[in-house]
Each structure stands twice: as structure tokens, then as C-alpha cells.
Amino acid sequence: MPLINVIFTLIVVGVVLGLGNRYLPMDGRIKSILNAVIVVAVILWLLNGFGFLAMGNGLRFGG
């Protein structure tokens, strides 16, 4: 995974998360849970992208 793609994706996720926190009217608890889910998903994506997790390597859909 090229480093520029990782940096670009992290910037986009951070901007979207920041805009969502600022402009979406939600309860504080829901926002914190949503933020935690997004952060965990990004961490898992990074670990998978750099080869520390083997998620999806053995999954096959269809024939």
C-alpha cells in the first residue's frame, strides 16, 4: 500500500469526521460511539493494509 494513499485516506477520514462532529446534530453519546467505531475501523484497515492482519485473504465469494 503506497504511503501517499494512506496519508490521503487518513486526511479524508479526519476531515469527514471533523465535519460530521461539527455539523451533524446528534447526541454526544452517539457521536462518541460513532467516532470510536470509525477510529477502530481505520486502525484495522491500516493493520490489514500493512500486513499485520490477515483479514480477507482467505475469503472467497462465489465459485
Beta strands, then each sheet from edge to edge (+ up, - down):
end
